[in-house]
Amino acid sequence: YMLDSYNFAIFYRRLPADRPLDPKTPFQKITPRMTRQPRHAELRLKPSNRAVLTIPLPFISDLNPGETAEFEVYIATNLHTFKLRSKNFMVYAN
């Protein structure tokens, strides 16, 4: 798609504060809501290509004021033609 955010999905899971994370805990998926009809364009992959995504993280806004949380997150392509995935990273909300 012409808009980069339509090409990716965000996967996250909240880490429990009182015990270790069970590795079998599933990730939740967020796909960007398409606000307009997406246009397609050719995607040319080259070494060291990068994409910068500015996407709201609704799981952060679900926290109560003053609540802290840790989330394990990764981003993956939302395409049928090929699958790419980032490394897992942490998001800390205070």
C-alpha positions, -999 to 999 in steps of 0.1 A, spaced: 0 0 0 11 36 -5 7 44 32 34 25 51 12 20 82 -12 -2 62 16 -26 54 24 -35 90 7 -50 121 17 -45 157 18 -74 181 20 -69 218 15 -86 252 15 -71 287 41 -84 311 26 -93 345 40 -72 373 37 -99 400 52 -130 382 74 -140 353 58 -140 318 46 -173 306 62 -178 271 29 -193 259 10 -160 265 -3 -150 231 3 -116 215 -26 -93 207 -27 -79 172 -33 -43 161 -38 -35 125 -41 2 114 -77 12 105 -78 22 69 -94 56 69 -95 58 31 -93 34 2 -56 23 1 -36 27 -31 -11 2 -42 24 8 -54 54 -13 -63 76 -21 -33 113 -24 -41 134 -40 -14 170 -30 -11 196 -37 16 191 -15 47 156 -4 37 138 11 66 103 24 74 93 49 101 58 43 114 39 68 135 10 48 149 -10 53 181 -7 24 206 -42 19 220 -30 -5 247 -11 25 263 -41 47 264 -61 19 281 -40 24 312 -54 43 342 -37 75 352 -6 68 372 -6 31 362 27 17 350 31 -13 326 56 -31 305 48 -46 271 67 -69 248 61 -57 212 71 -66 177 60 -54 142 54 -76 112 43 -71 76 6 -73 71 10 -85 35 1 -118 18 31 -118 -6 59 -120 20 64 -119 58 90 -98 76 92 -94 113 111 -71 137 130 -82 168 109 -81 200 114 -49 219 100 -35 252 77 -6 257 76 9 292 46 31 302 47 53 333 
